[in-house]
């Protein structure tokens, strides 16, 4: 794996105001306006700032010029990147003031922008530290570093190697990461540390966290506001229904029980509505009456808050919230507290066994899996909207237009689009008609499909359209990397052929006939493919033969984590590999191919796997996977006869997509069954 180099500037206080993702983006914008002499003048700043979305919606170029006229430099003077960043912060401060926002406000949940000053809530830090100490205190590896002291920066130092965050993801959603894939030496080298953070970020995306503005270098540096922001999302996204964001789910659940308990005031937020503790008292009394204290409701707010926490602790809710946090109405901490109560005692069944969300879903299992995959994929693109439920959120067409504009820039006519909230039904149809029209321009097969089918929430057609959209994005990304493809389109057959050639080049004999090849269920082929593109990434001592169901599950779980650790952004589940889900296996293979083709041409410095116990040996005695990108492309012939069509026909039904959209043979023909 190539080493990661972040954007570094001399002024550390200035660098601390930006994430690495933002620095890379701003540096790219700055470099784009350099003149023939490689210089940027102060006079170039106003038009450059107008290219940034955050400013062009608030100012004209002349207004920006007026704001920046107070800089020490004349507009004819040359400026460097640091001066550009300072000007950016000045303008950002003016924008914050103009919009009526607070410079010191900090929103950790799904934050996608950088504020001028990053403030850290000490109570939130203390609560998250208590959560970590409580849930990970007995972890075999982390217990040597725990408990953490919330008054120090121990949390941020410990987070720098990535182990803590990976383990925390597994506390939130057990089984997300195969812990065998985590590098857990006491002292990690930079390559191993970067692997852990890559695994962490890709896994966080896979459970619904928004990590658009966070890079591995930010976590390596242990930047407090980003570490706390990520931890906040991980903790709060534990309990997520498919139809609503976590906050709304918990509010609905809480009000449901409060109504049963006779509480008259509806709770609409996790701050002012719960700060007196009354709602908590009613909620806990109905959920765990055996621990009820009659004095709770009659007590003063401060004493009531203490009694509420005592009650919760007797329900086995670990105490990391203080009475002061309740009284101050900290929305982040109260949300986390309610999520924990729900996790321990949701009151939805008399069965002592907790109900999982999977058991509460009524849709077809395959449909639910596909919805989850597309939802997470869309949210990973960094578009303006956030998807909580694909079938509901795409019905007005706006999100689909945003995705289309992302994967095919310039394809959307925004003058003909209506932005939510949309009250008039025909505006939704107009949006969806444009979605279908663009789909046909991109050569999607949409037989008898109209915009109204999307507005009506036809699940079969929505899933079919999204699959074509996701597949189009994959193939375009791969095509853009294939400098020797001579303009020919990439097909599923090319991906299949590349994977087989890659594995064969290492001397191994495993091959797949198609993406529905039943032999793929044991996972061996994908482990050999991962090892072929990066020999160090697979520990063959951990690989099973994949003969029994348990062995297949171990291999499949390991594959998902190893691929994410490598840097592949994937959203499939281990079950998709075990059951040979054709669509998901295509996305997995394409993601590995995309990562491989991005690597430097010269891989001679790549070290062999320290535990390469694979049964296969190289035919030539050399690792042919280290060939140049050019050779890798030229050896991959293009199958001109491969069919690359997708047939989606509206049969008038709204049944779940049971058989899914399968890859037929090697031609890449996609058909709804």
C-alpha positions as CSV (number, residue, x, y, z in Angstrom):
1,X,0.0,0.0,0.0
2,X,1.4,3.4,-0.9
3,X,2.1,5.7,2.1
4,X,-0.3,8.6,2.8
5,X,1.1,12.1,2.8
6,X,-1.1,14.8,4.3
7,X,-1.1,18.6,3.6
8,X,1.2,20.2,6.1
9,X,1.7,23.9,6.8
10,X,4.1,25.7,9.0
11,X,1.5,27.5,11.2
12,X,0.1,24.7,13.4
13,X,-2.6,26.9,14.8
14,X,-3.8,27.6,11.3
15,X,-3.6,23.9,10.3
16,X,-5.7,23.0,13.3
17,X,-8.6,24.9,11.8
18,X,-9.0,22.5,8.9
19,X,-9.4,18.8,8.3
20,X,-7.0,17.1,5.9
21,X,-9.9,16.6,3.5
22,X,-10.5,20.3,3.5
23,X,-6.9,21.2,3.2
24,X,-6.5,18.9,0.2
25,X,-9.6,20.4,-1.5
26,X,-8.5,24.0,-0.8
27,X,-4.9,23.3,-2.0
28,X,-6.3,21.9,-5.2
29,X,-8.4,25.1,-5.7
30,X,-5.4,27.3,-4.9
31,X,-3.2,25.5,-7.3
32,X,-5.8,25.8,-10.1
33,X,-5.4,29.6,-10.3
34,X,-1.6,29.7,-10.5
35,X,-0.4,31.7,-13.5
36,X,2.3,30.6,-15.9
37,X,5.0,31.5,-13.4
38,X,3.4,29.3,-10.8
39,X,2.3,32.2,-8.7
40,X,-1.0,33.3,-7.2
41,X,-1.8,37.0,-6.7
42,X,-4.0,38.5,-4.0
43,X,-6.2,39.8,-6.9
44,X,-7.0,36.2,-7.8
45,X,-8.6,35.5,-4.4
46,X,-12.1,37.1,-5.0
47,X,-12.9,35.0,-8.2
48,X,-11.3,32.0,-6.5
49,X,-13.6,32.4,-3.4
50,X,-16.6,32.7,-5.7
51,X,-15.9,29.1,-6.8
52,X,-16.5,27.9,-3.3
53,X,-20.1,27.0,-2.6
54,X,-20.0,28.3,1.0
55,X,-19.4,31.9,-0.3
56,X,-20.9,32.2,-3.7
57,X,-24.4,31.8,-2.2
58,X,-23.7,34.7,0.2
59,X,-21.7,37.2,-1.6
60,X,-20.9,38.8,-5.0
61,X,-17.3,39.0,-6.2
62,X,-17.2,42.7,-5.4
63,X,-18.4,42.1,-1.8
64,X,-15.7,39.5,-1.3
65,X,-13.1,42.0,-2.7
66,X,-14.3,44.6,-0.2
67,X,-14.0,42.2,2.7
68,X,-10.5,41.1,1.7
69,X,-9.3,44.6,1.0
70,X,-8.3,44.9,4.7
71,X,-5.5,42.4,4.1
72,X,-2.0,43.7,4.5
73,X,-1.1,42.6,0.9
74,X,-2.0,44.7,-2.1
75,X,-4.1,42.8,-4.7
76,X,-1.0,42.8,-7.0
77,X,1.1,41.1,-4.5
78,X,2.0,37.4,-4.6
79,X,0.4,35.2,-1.8
80,X,1.2,31.8,-0.6
81,X,-1.2,29.0,0.4
82,X,-1.1,30.0,4.1
83,X,-2.2,33.5,3.2
84,X,-5.0,32.0,1.2
85,X,-6.1,30.0,4.2
86,X,-6.1,33.0,6.4
87,X,-8.2,34.9,3.9
88,X,-10.6,31.9,3.8
89,X,-11.0,32.0,7.6
90,X,-11.6,35.8,7.5
91,X,-14.3,35.4,4.9
92,X,-15.8,32.4,6.7
93,X,-16.0,34.4,9.9
94,X,-17.9,37.1,8.1
95,X,-20.2,34.5,6.6
96,X,-20.9,33.0,10.0
97,X,-21.8,36.4,11.4
98,X,-23.9,37.3,8.4
99,X,-26.0,34.1,8.6
100,X,-26.6,34.7,12.3
101,X,-24.7,31.6,13.4
102,X,-22.3,31.2,16.3
103,X,-18.6,30.8,15.7
104,X,-18.3,28.6,18.8
105,X,-21.2,26.3,18.0
106,X,-20.1,22.7,17.5
107,X,-22.3,19.9,16.1
108,X,-20.7,16.5,16.3
109,X,-23.5,14.6,14.7
110,X,-23.1,14.3,11.0
111,X,-21.2,17.5,10.8
112,X,-19.9,18.2,7.3
113,X,-18.4,21.7,7.6
114,X,-15.5,23.2,9.5
115,X,-16.3,26.0,11.9
116,X,-13.9,28.9,12.5
117,X,-13.2,27.7,16.0
118,X,-13.6,24.1,17.0
119,X,-14.8,24.0,20.6
120,X,-14.8,20.8,22.7
121,X,-17.5,20.2,25.2
122,X,-15.8,18.9,28.3
123,X,-18.9,17.2,29.5
124,X,-19.2,15.3,26.2
125,X,-15.6,14.3,26.4
126,X,-16.0,13.0,29.9
127,X,-19.1,11.1,29.0
128,X,-17.5,9.4,26.0
129,X,-14.5,8.5,28.1
130,X,-16.8,7.0,30.7
131,X,-18.5,5.0,27.9
132,X,-15.2,3.7,26.6
133,X,-14.0,2.8,30.1
134,X,-17.2,1.0,30.8
135,X,-17.6,-1.0,27.6
136,X,-14.0,-1.7,26.7
137,X,-12.4,-1.9,30.2
138,X,-12.1,-5.7,29.9
139,X,-10.9,-5.8,26.3
140,X,-7.8,-8.0,26.1
141,X,-5.7,-5.4,24.2
142,X,-7.1,-2.1,25.5
143,X,-7.3,-2.9,29.2
144,X,-3.6,-2.1,29.5
145,X,-4.4,1.6,28.6
146,X,-7.7,1.9,30.4
147,X,-9.3,3.5,32.3
148,X,-8.8,6.8,30.6
149,X,-8.7,10.1,32.5
150,X,-11.3,12.5,31.1
151,X,-9.3,15.5,32.3
152,X,-6.4,14.7,30.1
153,X,-5.9,14.1,26.3
154,X,-5.4,10.4,26.8
155,X,-8.4,9.7,24.7
156,X,-7.0,11.4,21.6
157,X,-3.5,9.9,22.1
158,X,-5.0,6.4,22.3
159,X,-7.1,7.0,19.2
160,X,-4.1,7.7,17.1
161,X,-3.3,4.0,16.4
162,X,-6.9,3.2,15.3
163,X,-7.5,0.2,17.6
164,X,-9.8,2.1,20.0
165,X,-12.1,3.4,17.3
166,X,-12.3,0.0,15.6
167,X,-13.2,-1.7,18.9
168,X,-15.8,1.0,19.6
169,X,-17.5,0.3,16.3
170,X,-17.8,-3.3,17.3
171,X,-19.3,-2.3,20.6
172,X,-21.9,-0.2,18.7
173,X,-22.7,-2.8,16.0
174,X,-21.2,-6.2,17.0
175,X,-19.5,-8.1,14.1
176,X,-19.0,-5.0,11.9
177,X,-15.2,-5.5,12.0
178,X,-13.4,-8.9,12.1
179,X,-11.0,-8.1,14.9
180,X,-8.5,-10.4,13.4
181,X,-7.9,-7.8,10.8
182,X,-7.0,-5.0,13.3
183,X,-3.3,-4.4,13.8
184,X,-2.9,-4.6,17.6
185,X,0.8,-4.4,18.3
186,X,1.8,-2.1,21.1
187,X,3.9,0.0,18.7
188,X,2.6,0.2,15.2
189,X,4.5,1.5,12.2
190,X,2.9,4.2,10.0
191,X,1.7,1.7,7.4
192,X,-0.1,-0.4,10.1
193,X,-1.6,2.7,11.7
194,X,-2.9,3.9,8.4
195,X,-4.5,0.5,7.8
196,X,-6.4,0.6,11.1
197,X,-7.7,4.1,10.4
198,X,-8.7,3.1,6.8
199,X,-10.5,0.1,8.3
200,X,-12.2,2.3,10.9
201,X,-13.5,4.9,8.4
202,X,-14.8,2.4,5.9
203,X,-16.5,0.4,8.6
204,X,-18.0,3.6,10.1
205,X,-19.5,4.4,6.7
206,X,-20.8,0.9,6.6
207,X,-22.9,1.5,9.8
208,X,-24.2,4.8,8.6
209,X,-21.7,7.4,10.0
210,X,-20.9,10.4,7.9
211,X,-17.1,10.7,7.4
212,X,-17.0,12.9,4.4
213,X,-14.7,15.4,6.1
214,X,-12.5,13.0,7.9
215,X,-9.3,11.5,6.6
216,X,-6.9,8.9,8.0
217,X,-4.3,11.6,8.7
218,X,-6.8,13.5,10.8
219,X,-7.1,10.4,13.0
220,X,-3.4,9.8,13.1
221,X,-3.0,13.3,14.5
222,X,-5.7,12.6,17.0
223,X,-7.5,15.9,16.2
224,X,-10.0,16.3,19.2
225,X,-13.1,17.7,17.4
226,X,-12.9,15.0,14.7
227,X,-12.2,12.1,17.1
228,X,-15.1,13.2,19.4
229,X,-17.4,13.8,16.4
230,X,-16.7,10.3,15.1
231,X,-17.2,8.7,18.5
232,X,-20.4,10.6,18.9
233,X,-21.8,9.2,15.7
234,X,-20.7,5.7,16.5
235,X,-22.4,5.7,19.9
236,X,-25.6,7.3,18.6
237,X,-25.9,5.2,15.5
238,X,-26.1,2.0,17.5
239,X,-29.9,1.8,17.3
240,X,-31.0,2.8,13.8
241,X,-34.3,2.0,12.2
242,X,-34.4,1.8,8.5
243,X,-37.2,4.3,8.2
244,X,-36.1,7.1,10.4
245,X,-33.0,8.8,11.7
246,X,-32.0,7.7,15.2
247,X,-33.3,10.9,16.9
248,X,-36.8,10.5,15.5
249,X,-36.9,6.8,16.2
250,X,-36.0,7.4,19.9
251,X,-38.4,10.3,20.2
252,X,-41.3,8.2,18.8
253,X,-40.4,5.3,21.1
254,X,-40.1,7.5,24.1
255,X,-43.4,9.3,23.5
256,X,-45.1,5.9,22.9
257,X,-44.1,4.8,26.4
258,X,-44.8,8.2,28.0
259,X,-48.3,8.2,26.6
260,X,-48.9,4.8,28.1
261,X,-47.5,6.1,31.5
262,X,-49.9,9.1,31.5
263,X,-47.3,11.8,30.8
264,X,-49.2,14.6,29.2
265,X,-46.4,16.7,27.5
266,X,-45.0,15.3,24.3
267,X,-41.2,15.2,24.1
268,X,-40.0,16.8,20.8
269,X,-36.3,17.2,21.6
270,X,-33.5,16.0,23.8
271,X,-32.7,19.3,25.5
272,X,-35.4,21.6,27.0
273,X,-38.1,18.9,27.0
274,X,-36.1,16.6,29.3
275,X,-34.0,18.9,31.4
276,X,-36.4,18.8,34.4
277,X,-36.1,15.0,34.5
278,X,-39.9,14.4,34.7
279,X,-40.1,12.6,31.3
280,X,-37.2,10.3,32.3
281,X,-38.9,9.5,35.6
282,X,-42.1,8.5,33.8
283,X,-40.2,6.5,31.1
284,X,-38.1,4.5,33.6
285,X,-41.1,3.8,35.8
286,X,-43.0,2.2,32.9
287,X,-39.9,0.3,31.6
288,X,-38.6,-0.9,34.9
289,X,-41.3,-0.6,37.6
290,X,-39.4,-3.0,39.9
291,X,-36.8,-0.3,40.4
292,X,-39.3,2.6,40.8
293,X,-38.7,5.2,43.5
294,X,-42.0,7.0,44.4
295,X,-40.0,10.0,45.5
296,X,-38.6,10.8,42.1
297,X,-41.6,12.8,40.7
298,X,-41.9,14.9,43.9
299,X,-38.2,15.7,44.1
300,X,-36.6,19.0,43.0
301,X,-35.0,18.9,39.5
302,X,-31.4,18.4,40.7
303,X,-32.4,15.6,43.1
304,X,-34.8,14.1,40.5
305,X,-31.9,13.9,38.0
306,X,-29.8,12.0,40.5
307,X,-32.7,9.6,41.2
308,X,-33.3,9.1,37.5
309,X,-29.6,8.1,37.0
310,X,-29.8,5.7,40.0
311,X,-32.9,4.1,38.5
312,X,-31.1,3.7,35.1
313,X,-28.1,2.2,36.8
314,X,-30.2,-0.4,38.5
315,X,-31.4,-1.3,34.9
316,X,-27.8,-2.0,34.0
317,X,-27.4,1.3,32.1
318,X,-23.7,2.2,32.6
319,X,-23.4,5.7,34.3
320,X,-21.6,8.1,32.1
321,X,-24.1,10.9,32.3
322,X,-24.2,13.3,35.2
323,X,-27.2,15.1,36.8
324,X,-25.7,18.4,35.6
325,X,-25.8,17.1,32.0
326,X,-29.5,16.5,32.3
327,X,-30.2,19.8,33.9
328,X,-28.2,21.7,31.3
329,X,-30.2,20.0,28.5
330,X,-27.2,18.6,26.6
331,X,-28.9,17.2,23.5
332,X,-26.0,15.0,22.5
333,X,-25.6,13.4,25.9
334,X,-29.3,13.0,26.4
335,X,-29.7,11.4,23.0
336,X,-26.9,8.9,23.9
337,X,-28.6,8.3,27.3
338,X,-32.0,7.5,25.7
339,X,-30.3,5.2,23.2
340,X,-28.7,3.3,26.0
341,X,-32.0,2.9,27.8
342,X,-33.5,1.6,24.6
343,X,-30.7,-0.8,24.2
344,X,-31.1,-2.2,27.7
345,X,-34.9,-2.2,28.0
346,X,-37.0,-1.2,25.0
347,X,-40.3,-2.5,26.4
348,X,-41.4,-3.7,23.0
349,X,-41.7,-7.3,24.1
350,X,-42.3,-9.4,27.2
351,X,-39.5,-11.6,26.1
352,X,-36.3,-10.8,28.0
353,X,-34.3,-11.3,24.9
354,X,-33.8,-7.9,23.2
355,X,-35.5,-7.4,19.9
356,X,-33.2,-6.6,17.0
357,X,-34.2,-4.2,14.3
358,X,-33.7,-7.0,11.8
359,X,-36.5,-9.0,13.5
360,X,-38.8,-5.9,13.4
361,X,-38.4,-5.5,9.6
362,X,-41.4,-6.7,7.6
363,X,-39.9,-6.4,4.1
364,X,-38.3,-9.2,2.2
365,X,-34.8,-9.9,3.6
366,X,-33.1,-9.5,0.2
367,X,-34.9,-6.2,-0.4
368,X,-33.9,-4.9,3.0
369,X,-30.2,-5.8,2.3
370,X,-30.2,-4.0,-1.0
371,X,-31.9,-1.0,0.4
372,X,-29.2,-0.8,3.1
373,X,-26.4,-1.1,0.6
374,X,-27.8,1.6,-1.7
375,X,-28.6,3.9,1.3
376,X,-25.0,3.6,2.7
377,X,-23.5,4.1,-0.8
378,X,-25.6,7.2,-1.5
379,X,-24.6,8.7,1.9
380,X,-20.9,8.0,1.2
381,X,-21.0,10.2,-1.9
382,X,-21.1,13.4,0.1
383,X,-24.2,14.9,-1.6
384,X,-26.2,17.6,0.2
385,X,-29.0,15.3,1.4
386,X,-28.9,12.5,3.9
387,X,-30.8,9.3,3.2
388,X,-32.6,7.5,6.1
389,X,-34.8,5.3,4.0
390,X,-34.3,4.8,0.3
391,X,-37.9,3.9,-0.6
392,X,-39.3,7.0,1.1
393,X,-36.5,9.6,0.6
394,X,-36.1,9.2,-3.2
395,X,-39.8,9.6,-4.0
396,X,-39.6,13.3,-4.7
397,X,-36.7,12.8,-7.1
398,X,-34.4,15.3,-5.6
399,X,-31.9,12.9,-4.0
400,X,-31.7,10.9,-7.2
401,X,-30.9,14.1,-9.1
402,X,-28.2,14.8,-6.6
403,X,-26.7,11.4,-7.1
404,X,-26.9,11.6,-10.9
405,X,-25.1,14.9,-10.8
406,X,-22.4,13.4,-8.6
407,X,-21.8,10.3,-10.8
408,X,-22.4,12.1,-14.1
409,X,-21.5,15.8,-13.6
410,X,-23.6,18.2,-15.7
411,X,-26.3,15.7,-16.5
412,X,-29.0,17.5,-14.4
413,X,-30.8,20.6,-15.5
414,X,-31.2,22.2,-12.1
415,X,-33.4,25.0,-13.5
416,X,-36.0,22.4,-14.1
417,X,-35.7,20.8,-10.7
418,X,-37.7,21.5,-7.5
419,X,-35.9,21.4,-4.2
420,X,-37.7,20.0,-1.1
421,X,-39.9,20.7,0.7
422,X,-42.2,20.1,-2.3
423,X,-45.9,20.6,-1.7
424,X,-47.2,20.2,-5.2
425,X,-47.3,16.5,-6.3
426,X,-46.7,17.3,-10.0
427,X,-43.3,18.9,-9.0
428,X,-42.2,15.6,-7.6
429,X,-43.3,13.9,-10.9
430,X,-41.3,16.5,-12.9
431,X,-38.2,15.7,-10.8
432,X,-38.6,12.0,-11.3
433,X,-39.3,12.3,-15.0
434,X,-36.0,14.1,-15.3
435,X,-34.4,11.2,-13.4
436,X,-35.8,8.7,-15.8
437,X,-34.8,10.8,-18.8
438,X,-31.2,11.1,-17.6
439,X,-31.2,7.4,-16.9
440,X,-32.1,6.7,-20.5
441,X,-29.4,9.1,-21.7
442,X,-26.9,7.0,-19.7
443,X,-28.2,4.0,-21.5
444,X,-30.0,2.4,-18.5
445,X,-32.7,0.0,-19.6
446,X,-36.0,1.5,-18.3
447,X,-38.7,-0.3,-20.2
448,X,-42.1,1.3,-19.5
449,X,-40.8,3.1,-16.5
450,X,-42.1,6.7,-15.8
451,X,-41.3,9.2,-13.1
452,X,-44.6,8.5,-11.4
453,X,-43.4,5.0,-10.6
454,X,-40.7,6.4,-8.4
455,X,-43.1,8.9,-6.8
456,X,-45.4,6.0,-6.0
457,X,-42.5,4.2,-4.3
458,X,-42.3,1.1,-6.5
459,X,-39.6,-0.8,-4.6
460,X,-38.7,-3.1,-7.5
461,X,-38.1,-0.3,-9.9
462,X,-36.3,1.9,-7.4
463,X,-33.9,-0.9,-6.5
464,X,-33.4,-1.7,-10.2
465,X,-32.7,1.9,-11.1
466,X,-30.3,2.4,-8.2
467,X,-28.4,-0.8,-9.1
468,X,-27.8,0.5,-12.6
469,X,-26.8,3.9,-11.2
470,X,-24.3,2.3,-8.7
471,X,-23.0,0.0,-11.5
472,X,-22.6,2.9,-13.9
473,X,-20.6,4.8,-11.3
474,X,-18.3,1.8,-10.7
475,X,-17.6,1.2,-14.4
476,X,-17.0,4.9,-15.0
477,X,-14.5,5.1,-12.2
478,X,-12.7,2.1,-13.6
479,X,-12.8,3.4,-17.2
480,X,-11.2,6.7,-16.1
481,X,-8.3,4.7,-14.7
482,X,-7.8,2.6,-17.8
483,X,-5.5,4.8,-19.8
484,X,-5.0,2.0,-22.4
485,X,-8.7,1.1,-22.9
486,X,-8.7,3.2,-26.1
487,X,-12.1,4.7,-25.2
488,X,-13.9,1.4,-25.0
489,X,-16.5,0.9,-22.3
490,X,-15.8,-1.2,-19.3
491,X,-18.0,-4.2,-18.8
492,X,-18.7,-6.8,-16.1
493,X,-16.8,-9.3,-18.2
494,X,-13.7,-7.1,-18.0
495,X,-13.9,-7.0,-14.2
496,X,-14.3,-10.8,-14.1
497,X,-11.4,-11.3,-16.5
498,X,-9.1,-8.9,-14.6
499,X,-9.8,-10.7,-11.3
500,X,-9.1,-14.1,-12.8
501,X,-5.9,-12.8,-14.4
502,X,-4.8,-11.2,-11.2
503,X,-5.1,-14.4,-9.2
504,X,-3.6,-16.5,-12.0
505,X,-0.5,-14.2,-12.1
506,X,0.4,-15.2,-8.6
507,X,0.5,-18.9,-9.5
508,X,-2.7,-19.8,-7.9
509,X,-5.3,-21.9,-9.7
510,X,-8.6,-20.5,-8.3
511,X,-10.9,-19.0,-10.9
512,X,-14.5,-17.9,-11.0
513,X,-16.7,-18.7,-13.9
514,X,-19.1,-15.8,-13.2
515,X,-20.3,-13.7,-10.3
516,X,-22.8,-16.4,-9.5
517,X,-20.2,-19.2,-9.3
518,X,-21.3,-21.2,-6.2
519,X,-17.6,-22.0,-5.4
520,X,-17.2,-18.4,-4.4
521,X,-19.2,-19.0,-1.2
522,X,-16.1,-20.3,0.6
523,X,-14.3,-17.0,0.1
524,X,-11.0,-18.5,-0.9
525,X,-11.0,-16.8,-4.3
526,X,-11.5,-13.3,-2.9
527,X,-8.8,-13.8,-0.3
528,X,-6.4,-14.8,-3.0
529,X,-7.4,-11.8,-5.1
530,X,-6.8,-9.5,-2.1
531,X,-3.5,-11.1,-1.5
532,X,-2.6,-10.7,-5.2
533,X,-3.2,-6.9,-5.1
534,X,-1.4,-6.5,-1.8
535,X,0.5,-9.5,-0.5
536,X,0.8,-8.2,3.1
537,X,-2.9,-7.6,3.7
538,X,-4.0,-11.3,4.2
539,X,-2.8,-13.4,7.1
540,X,-3.2,-16.9,5.7
541,X,-2.9,-18.4,9.2
542,X,-6.4,-17.0,9.9
543,X,-8.0,-18.4,6.7
544,X,-10.1,-21.6,6.9
545,X,-10.9,-24.1,4.2
546,X,-14.4,-22.8,3.9
547,X,-16.0,-26.2,4.0
548,X,-18.6,-25.8,6.8
549,X,-21.0,-23.0,7.2
550,X,-19.0,-21.7,10.2
551,X,-15.8,-21.7,8.2
552,X,-17.4,-19.9,5.4
553,X,-18.7,-17.2,7.8
554,X,-15.2,-16.8,9.3
555,X,-13.7,-16.3,5.8
556,X,-16.5,-14.0,4.6
557,X,-16.2,-11.8,7.7
558,X,-12.5,-11.6,7.3
559,X,-12.8,-10.7,3.6
560,X,-15.0,-7.7,4.3
561,X,-12.7,-6.3,7.0
562,X,-9.5,-6.9,4.9
563,X,-11.0,-5.2,1.9
564,X,-12.0,-2.2,4.0
565,X,-8.6,-2.2,5.7
566,X,-7.0,-2.1,2.2
567,X,-9.1,1.0,1.3
568,X,-12.1,-0.4,-0.5
569,X,-15.4,1.4,0.2
570,X,-17.8,-1.5,0.3
571,X,-21.3,-2.0,1.8
572,X,-21.9,-5.7,1.4
573,X,-22.4,-8.2,4.3
574,X,-20.6,-11.5,5.0
575,X,-23.9,-13.2,4.1
576,X,-23.7,-11.8,0.6
577,X,-20.5,-13.7,0.0
578,X,-21.7,-16.9,1.6
579,X,-25.0,-16.8,-0.4
580,X,-23.1,-15.7,-3.6
581,X,-25.2,-12.5,-4.1
582,X,-24.2,-11.6,-7.7
583,X,-24.6,-7.9,-7.5
584,X,-22.7,-7.5,-4.2
585,X,-19.8,-9.8,-5.4
586,X,-19.5,-7.6,-8.5
587,X,-19.2,-4.5,-6.3
588,X,-16.6,-6.2,-4.1
589,X,-14.5,-7.2,-7.1
590,X,-14.8,-3.8,-8.8
591,X,-13.8,-2.1,-5.6
592,X,-10.7,-4.2,-5.3
593,X,-9.9,-3.6,-8.9
594,X,-10.4,0.1,-8.5
595,X,-8.0,0.2,-5.5
596,X,-5.4,-1.9,-7.4
597,X,-5.4,0.3,-10.5
598,X,-4.8,3.4,-8.4
599,X,-1.5,2.1,-6.9
600,X,1.8,3.4,-8.2
601,X,3.4,1.7,-11.2
602,X,6.6,0.8,-9.3
603,X,5.7,-1.7,-6.6
604,X,9.2,-3.1,-6.1
605,X,9.3,-1.8,-2.5
606,X,6.3,-3.8,-1.5
607,X,7.2,-6.4,1.1
608,X,5.9,-10.0,1.0
609,X,3.4,-11.1,3.6
610,X,5.0,-12.0,6.8
611,X,2.6,-14.8,7.3
612,X,1.9,-15.9,3.7
613,X,1.0,-19.5,4.3
614,X,-1.2,-19.7,1.2
615,X,-1.1,-23.2,-0.2
616,X,-0.4,-21.9,-3.7
617,X,3.1,-21.2,-5.0
618,X,4.2,-19.0,-7.8
619,X,4.8,-20.7,-11.2
620,X,7.5,-18.4,-12.2
621,X,9.0,-17.8,-8.8
622,X,8.2,-14.1,-9.1
623,X,5.2,-12.0,-8.0
624,X,3.7,-11.0,-11.2
625,X,1.1,-8.9,-9.4
626,X,3.8,-6.3,-9.2
627,X,3.6,-5.6,-12.9
628,X,3.1,-2.0,-14.1
629,X,-0.3,-0.5,-14.5
630,X,0.3,-0.3,-18.2
631,X,1.0,-4.0,-18.4
632,X,-2.0,-4.8,-16.2
633,X,-4.2,-2.9,-18.6
634,X,-2.7,-4.1,-21.8
635,X,-3.1,-7.8,-20.7
636,X,-6.8,-7.2,-20.2
637,X,-8.5,-7.6,-23.5
638,X,-11.8,-5.9,-24.1
639,X,-14.7,-8.2,-24.9
640,X,-16.5,-6.3,-27.7
641,X,-19.2,-8.9,-27.7
642,X,-20.0,-8.6,-24.1
643,X,-23.6,-7.5,-23.5
644,X,-23.8,-4.5,-21.3
645,X,-27.5,-3.9,-21.0
646,X,-29.8,-3.8,-18.1
647,X,-33.4,-4.8,-18.5
648,X,-35.9,-3.2,-16.1
649,X,-39.5,-3.6,-17.1
650,X,-42.5,-2.2,-15.2
651,X,-44.9,-5.0,-14.9
652,X,-47.2,-2.9,-12.8
653,X,-46.4,-4.8,-9.7
654,X,-44.9,-3.4,-6.5
655,X,-43.5,-6.7,-5.2
656,X,-40.1,-6.8,-3.5
657,X,-37.1,-7.7,-5.7
658,X,-36.9,-11.3,-4.6
659,X,-34.4,-12.7,-7.1
660,X,-32.5,-9.4,-7.3
661,X,-30.7,-8.2,-10.4
662,X,-28.3,-10.9,-11.5
663,X,-25.2,-10.8,-13.6
664,X,-25.8,-13.3,-16.4
665,X,-22.7,-15.2,-17.5
666,X,-19.6,-13.2,-18.4
667,X,-21.2,-10.8,-20.7
668,X,-22.3,-8.4,-17.9
669,X,-26.0,-8.6,-18.9
670,X,-28.1,-7.5,-16.0
671,X,-31.7,-8.6,-15.8
672,X,-34.4,-8.3,-13.2
673,X,-35.8,-11.7,-12.4
